[in-house]
Amino acid sequence: MMKKSWIVTALVCACLCSHVVAQQQKKRHVLVISLDGMGADYVVHADRYGLKIPTLRRFMKEGVYAEGVTGVNPVALAP
């Protein structure tokens, strides 16, 4: 009987601890930007093409992006 109550107590403590840890974790968001028919090169090397895209540049500087992405033309996205 003593062993059973110890196991129950341990399980309750584990559940309470995991609940506290789960509440403390900050939710992370993901933003995916897709530009129809525009190659990644136009965004990565915007100066070469005279493009002024300050918001996308900030996203790239503060977040992540992929180089060497191969675009598909003509674009075939469903409406």
C-alpha positions as CSV (number, residue, x, y, z in Angstrom):
1,M,0.0,0.0,0.0
2,M,2.9,2.4,0.9
3,K,4.6,1.7,-2.4
4,K,1.4,2.4,-4.4
5,S,0.8,5.8,-2.7
6,W,4.5,6.7,-3.4
7,I,4.0,5.9,-7.1
8,V,0.8,8.0,-7.2
9,T,2.5,10.9,-5.5
10,A,5.4,10.7,-7.9
11,L,3.0,10.7,-10.9
12,V,1.1,13.7,-9.6
13,C,4.3,15.7,-9.0
14,A,5.5,14.8,-12.5
15,C,2.2,16.0,-14.1
16,L,2.3,19.2,-12.1
17,C,5.9,19.9,-13.1
18,S,5.3,19.3,-16.8
19,H,2.2,21.6,-16.7
20,V,4.3,24.4,-15.3
21,V,7.1,23.9,-17.9
22,A,4.6,23.8,-20.8
23,Q,3.0,27.1,-19.7
24,Q,6.4,28.8,-19.6
25,Q,7.4,27.9,-23.2
26,K,6.8,30.8,-25.6
27,K,4.8,30.1,-28.7
28,R,6.9,30.5,-31.9
29,H,5.4,31.5,-35.1
30,V,6.5,30.8,-38.7
31,L,5.9,33.1,-41.6
32,V,6.3,31.6,-45.1
33,I,6.4,34.1,-48.0
34,S,5.8,32.9,-51.6
35,L,6.1,35.2,-54.5
36,D,4.5,33.8,-57.7
37,G,6.9,33.8,-60.7
38,M,9.6,35.6,-58.8
39,G,12.9,33.8,-58.5
40,A,14.7,33.8,-55.2
41,D,17.6,35.6,-56.8
42,Y,15.5,38.7,-57.2
43,V,15.1,38.9,-53.4
44,V,18.5,37.8,-52.3
45,H,20.3,40.2,-54.8
46,A,17.7,42.9,-54.9
47,D,20.3,45.6,-55.5
48,R,21.3,44.1,-58.8
49,Y,17.8,44.5,-60.1
50,G,17.0,47.9,-58.5
51,L,14.4,46.4,-56.2
52,K,13.5,48.3,-53.0
53,I,12.2,45.6,-50.6
54,P,13.1,46.8,-47.0
55,T,10.7,44.6,-45.2
56,L,11.8,41.4,-47.0
57,R,15.4,42.4,-46.3
58,R,14.7,42.8,-42.6
59,F,13.0,39.4,-42.6
60,M,16.1,37.9,-44.2
61,K,18.4,39.7,-41.8
62,E,16.5,38.8,-38.6
63,G,15.2,35.4,-39.7
64,V,16.2,32.7,-42.1
65,Y,16.0,32.2,-45.9
66,A,17.3,29.7,-48.5
67,E,19.6,30.4,-51.3
68,G,19.8,28.2,-54.4
69,V,16.0,27.8,-54.6
70,T,14.8,26.7,-58.1
71,G,11.6,28.3,-59.2
72,V,9.1,26.7,-61.5
73,N,7.8,28.6,-64.5
74,P,5.2,28.9,-65.6
75,V,3.6,29.1,-62.2
76,A,0.9,26.5,-61.6
77,L,-0.9,27.4,-58.4
78,A,-4.6,26.6,-57.9
79,P,-6.8,29.6,-57.2
